[in-house]
Amino acid sequence: MSDESPQRDTESIRKGRDVRIVIGGASGFLGTALSEYLIGRGDDVVHLVRRAAAVDQEVQWDPAAGSVDLAVLEGADAVVNLGGVGIGDSRWSEDRKEAILQSRLQATATLAAAISSLSTPPRVFVSASAIGFYGDRGDETLTEQSNPGPESDFLVQVAKRWEEAALPVVAAGVPLAFLRTGIVLGDGGVLSRLLLPFKVGVGGPMGSGKQWWSWITLEDQVRATVHIIDRRLSGAFNLTAPNPVRNKEFAKSLGRALHRPALLPVPAFSLKALLGAGRAQALVFTSARILPQALKSSGFQFTHESLESAWPAVLGKGA
């Protein structure tokens, strides 16, 4: 993350007033970074946790039972929903796929129902989604105006139902923003799985390497989320950098940043054997050339628009 102190958008958040932001999924990769940023600028950040609350900053909730403390949501400046079982953490058995889907639907539906019942609802509801919404689209350029992918695609189905579960807040007059997040580059996430083979000199393109990867740095992902919160924006937002790249270019760029070769292609069959065919197709071989049209139209400026500028921040100043 940037060393600069986070600043509030004074046009949308009044100076001198405590700002309360409630986050579901605050312990995850994205939630941790977002929470640290908001706390760093002086916001009152409340974490919704499934276990018993351990500190004053935490409030227990039970999405599976549809239970959340209404008092913590009442009058909040924003509620941010980032919860859900990890998509890339293990093989996709039928039970795992159901857990991926239901964990997202339960969390989102619980918050949406609670927000809709409040006399003083939050100023904005920001709900996670993913670029899996678009499915495998080859070389097609995609924006927020593009149609979703086919229902037969598991992640398309997950993303569509995930977003639909949040819609009740719109009838309650609450601005609703969807974060269609791409491949996030930071300390953790997908990059942690990619680095080792590249560091030892055996990294390279995956399969044909022709598939488009739409990426964003963790720093810009957090900054974009805060931009949406502060301006109380609504609609779908592609949280991806303006310059998606083909997988083979991603591999070459990462190799250059690490001063390692990136010449050895990883055969598709080996990745499918390692990850499982469905997970490999969704996480590695799906081609999604996505542009952040809505985000840029809202005035957001990326810190890292190209991979070459991103690597020093993501990998360290020596990259």
Secondary structure, 3 states (H helix, E strand, C coil): CCCCCCCCCCCCCCCCCCCEEEEECCCCHHHHHHHHHHHHCCCEEEEEECCCCCCCCEEECEHHHCECCHHHHCCCCEEEECCCCCCCCCCCCHHHHHHHHHHHHHHHHHHHHHHHCCCCCCCCEEEEEEHHHHCCCCCCEECCCCCCCCCCCHHHHHHHHHHHCCCHHHHCCCCEEEEEECEEECCCHHHHHHHHHHHCCCCCCECCCCCEECEEEHHHHHHHHHHHHHHCCCEEEEECCCCCEEHHHHHHHHHHHHCCCCCCCECHHHHHHHHCHHHHHHHHHCCCEECCHHHHHCCCCCCCCCHHHHHHHHHCCCC
